[in-house]
């Protein structure tokens, strides 16, 4: 774990952590978690053994990333984001490994403060879930979702700005086209 910063009050038990990653006070990364380069794991965050974080992932304060969650590169997890990994948990029944449902958060997606992600879903590239949303089903690439349960409210650019009706970003002028799995850059 060369060039990994672990705050004196943080705990990083994984040996699979990329250089430039920072683990802050009261954060806990369990053995077996895979953490990419240049990640920022903030105070009070928890990353369980079979969780995977790509490069340049931000995990804000109080966020819980459990076994079976995969976040690709450049994912932003706001404060107190909560992932689940068992649709029918019981204290007397211990599930591990393949008995838990996986969740995938694709490259560049943002989950706002307090988002709850019910296991077994895929959140598309550059999608954006508004603060307080409860994500219960797949989210398309570049979709903006909000509410409980989260529903589609519009589209967002790579930069995070809402797109206009013509699927153009007013800030960076990127253009998009709609396809089966959401939006992709216009040719």
Secondary structure, 3 states (H helix, E strand, C coil): CCCCEECCCCEECCCEECCCCEECCCCEECCCCEECCCCEECCCCEECCCCEECCCCEECCCCEECCCEEECCCCEECCCCEECCCCCCECCECCCHHHCCCEEECCCCEECCCCEECCCCEECCCCEECCCCEECCCECECEEEECECCEEEEEECCCCCEECCCCEECCCCCEEEEECCEEEECC
